[in-house]
Amino acid sequence: EKGGYDYFMLKEIAEQPKAVADTLLGRIDAVGSLTLDEVRISAAELREVDKVVIVACGTAFHAGMIAKYAIEHWTRIPCEVELASEFRYRDPILGPRSLVIAISQSGETMDTLMALRHAREQGSKVLAICNTNGSTIPRESDAVLYTHAGPEVAVASTKAFLTQLVACYLVALYLGQVRGTKWGDEISAVIRDLSHISGEVERVLETMEPVRELARSLADKNTVLFLGRHVGYPVALEGALKLKELAYMHAEGFAAGELKHGPIALIEEDLPVVVVVPSPRGRSVIHDKIVSNIQEIRARGARTIVIAEEGDEAVVPYADHLIRIPATPTLLQPLVATVPLQVFACELATARGNEVDQPRNLAKSVTVE
Ligand code: F6R
């Protein structure tokens, strides 16, 4: 049932192009508009939404962090993202015009369930983004967008994450479409790019051998740091989470702009630092700032592992290891940038002799608070 792979995680990483395509299936019509009939919250209600609040845990929370960038950019609706376990205990400000989005692969995560119950008690509408048909979270929500990734067996979430991202982009674009923002043309262009993204994920998967080799060479390290900026920041957090749970290594993700506010003190000779570089085309200012960051940490001895778009030559002089990803619209980059980090963590775990599908102390769904 592992389809020839040694681990479910490897199988699920490989299934991502199909999973991503399945999430999009039937949701983009012939003229390139979104048809999200499943979202049983009327267009009139969606036009009234004055705040979006996303609640989730772990990897799903990282998807939510990325969704915030997309929702605020394409819809201009303020969006908050909060760890479900923190949410209801701080007496959050919610009302009938708040749209709460609960993201959960299993649909059974107790923290997320309690957060959505709290939101509904305040009169807010709840939209679930979920991978498990008929599970508790979608049953208790006003509407659900299923991710259609197929069953995810490995404890570490991979294909569920990519499809959560796709679902989040769909919601963001749909909200933009329903409300009509000045980004109409960009929204149509991104919908077109999304429909090709499965092929781009496939291309990344075909180039992963050097990443595996690199991972094996780092098996005796104690620490790996991850840096990113804009949507690359949650990708860095996700890369670090994967490494913690699978390789049992000390791994931390930082917003690259925070380096000089503390973390740069951690840099020492030969410390591996993975840097997720934003597109040089889109927000070129942050691209240039990240290139300076890479320069700074390398000057202090870090071993730089740089994930950058094809054609981005500015990073070449400062990259000890360069991992290329296809060019995508700025906001969609996490769909291709996360894949090498999944492969990296999986290979490091194997090299360290760890049980990839069943990491110690973890359960696939956390049904206690
Ligand atoms: C990490 C991982 C966990 C889950 C988290 C939420 O690889 O799998 O961090 O993402 O426990 O689970 P769901 O999405 O089922 O609510």
Residues whose N, C-alpha, C, O or C-beta is under 5 A from the ligand:
A	BS01	F6R	C57 G58 T59 A60 I103 S104 Q105 S106 G107 T109 V155 A156 S157 K364
